[in-house]
Amino acid sequence: MSRNGLRPFLKLVFLLSGLCALFAPLRSNAAFYVETGFGVGELRGIDKMYNSTAGSTGLGLASNLSLAATIGNPNSLVQLHLGLQQRLTQGGASGTSYSLMTTEPLIRLETPRFYVGFGATPLVWTQKGSSLGTSFSPAKGAMAAYAEFGLLWRVVPFFNLALAGSLEGVSKSGVNSPFPVAQATFQMRFFFGEGNKGGGHRKYDGWRYPFGVELF
């Protein structure tokens, strides 16, 4: 599939995932959570989007914030999670800072031990400047998409931890830039309301995992 041909597909993913995220709270058995992650990130292929001579940045700050709901039977082996994720990746090259910020629908499939997720969005902002105080500007006409993978530690029913990695890319006018944008983060998840039963009757690990705790 050509780069131009990929854009309608990304827009469809954005629309469908956005509708799913919107109507997910209507499910009576949904459990809600807030998840935040911090770590390191890197932007590659930045030349076109940022009009830069640099090809990539060094390692910088990476963060994300998600609001999501679990859908379906809380005791099933695989759960569907729907929500929204705000992503920020920063890096520097030759004394200039570069940042990418996106707001994306979140679609996640999760087992008791790991999860995979993806999303796509036209809500893209970029920042370029000699300091982090430079304001963000919308990247009009751009589409971003990401995929993620996380290793899950279900500490207690209302609190989970995870180690996660993700790759993100932006396409504008048939050009992929920046691409890829990588994040490696430490995630903290807090269930609230009915969601403090977020794991259903699944076993949780306690604070000693992974030392001698069974996998499922």
C-alpha positions, 0 to 999 in steps of 0.5 A: 500500500502506498503512503497516500493510500495509507491515509484513508485507512488511518482516518478510518482507524481513528474514526472507529476507535474514537467511536468505540472510546466514546461509547465504551463507558455505556457498558455497565461492566466497564472498569475505568482507569487512569494510566501514566508513563514516564521514560525515554524517547527518541525521534528519527526522520525529523528532517522533513517535518521540522525542516531540520538538517538533523536526521534524528535526536538523542534520547529525551523525555517520553511520557503518556497519559491514558484514560480508558475502560475495560470492556467485556467479561473481567474474568476472560483471558483476553480483555478489550480496553478502549480510551484516549492516550496523550503522548509526548516525546522529546529529544535534542540535536545540535542544541535544538529541542524537538517534540512531538505530541499527539492525542490518540484513541487507544485500542488495547488487547490485554492478557493477565501478563501483557498487552498490545495496543494501537491507535491513529489520529490527525491530532498532532502537534510539534515543537522546535526550539532552543528551549523547552519553553517554545510553544507547540504548533498544530501539524495540519494535514498530518496523520499519526499512528502508534503501536505499543507492547507492555509487560504487566504486573497486577500488583493489587486489584486497583493498581497495576504496573507495566514496562512498555515500549511503543513506536509511532509515526507521522505522515503528511503529504505522503512523507513519513516524518518523524518516523519512527518515534520510539518510547520506553516507559514505566507505566502506573495504572490506577483503577477508580470507581467500579474500576477498583475491581478492575482485575475482576476475579483474576489473581493479582500478584502482590508486591513480590512479583515476579519472585515466585508468583505463578504466571496465570 
